[in-house]
């Protein structure tokens, strides 16, 4: 499925913001991160938008296998720029759904293992999308996130993509 460049860049940045925020929440800052994410786009809204745009039934009912990344993946931007295959889209949506479930769970703080598993898979999803964007300017990766460093100039998703995101 081919996506609009702006939407795909926003998705890349959203997933990056989410996985960086999960990383920064390790060590007892989970509740603060959940509060921070309350002001960000909602994972479930993003999944709905992906389903609407693609026409695919996402998220999948069962955990999909990890899409294979190989040396051929690097060449995809040459002919498959802004394209995500159905298995890649399923993988991305599955892990966004898992992140949403963890964020929405209020009865207890998740374990470090739960946070790390989701973060690692979100980082993989981020890399899948990065290969489709052909991002050469690494400054776009400095997206605002929970507990960010003051050393880097981090910008909001909207500032980077140049318009409100996601356009639901």
ZIDA-V691976 format. One record per residue. PHI is phi as a letter, one per 40 degrees, with the letter a starting at -180 (* if undefined). PSI is psi in whole degrees, -180 to 180 (* if undefined). Layout:
phi=[PHI;PHI]
psi=[PSI;PSI]
//
This chain:
phi=[*;c;b;c;d;c;c;c;c;c;c;d;c;c;c;c;d;c;c;c;c;d;c;c;c;c;g;g;b;d;c;c;c;c;c;d;c;c;c;b;d;c;d;c;c;c;c;d;c;c;c;c;c;c;g;c;c;b;c;c;c;b;d;c;c;c;d;c;b;a;c;c;d;c;c;d;d;c;b;b;c;g;b;b;c;d;c;c;c;c;c;c;c;d;c;c;c;c;c;d;c;c;c;c;c;b;c;a;c;c;c;d;c;c;c;c;d;c;c;c;c;c;c;c;c;d;c;d;c;d;c;c;c;g;c;b;c;c;c;c;c;c;c;d;a;c;f;c;c;c;c;c;c;c;b;c;d;c;c;c;c;g;a;d;b;c;c;c]
psi=[130;135;157;139;-42;-44;-45;-39;-43;-41;-45;-48;-38;-47;-39;-46;-42;-48;-34;-39;-41;-43;-45;-17;-13;141;32;16;20;-49;-39;-39;-41;-42;-44;-46;-17;-24;7;168;151;135;-43;-36;-38;-44;-45;-44;-41;-41;-42;-45;-45;-27;0;155;90;149;162;161;-23;157;123;159;157;127;143;126;126;-175;-25;-31;-32;-32;-11;-39;-22;-36;-10;35;134;17;132;131;164;-40;-34;-43;-41;-44;-48;-48;-38;-47;-28;-39;-41;-40;-44;-44;-40;-41;-39;-17;118;-11;-28;158;137;157;162;-37;-41;-45;-46;-42;-46;-42;-45;-42;-33;-39;-38;-42;-41;-44;-37;-46;-39;-40;-26;-21;-28;41;120;-29;102;-9;-21;-18;-10;73;145;142;170;135;44;158;144;-10;-32;146;95;140;159;163;-44;-40;-40;-45;-17;9;166;139;141;152;96;*]
//
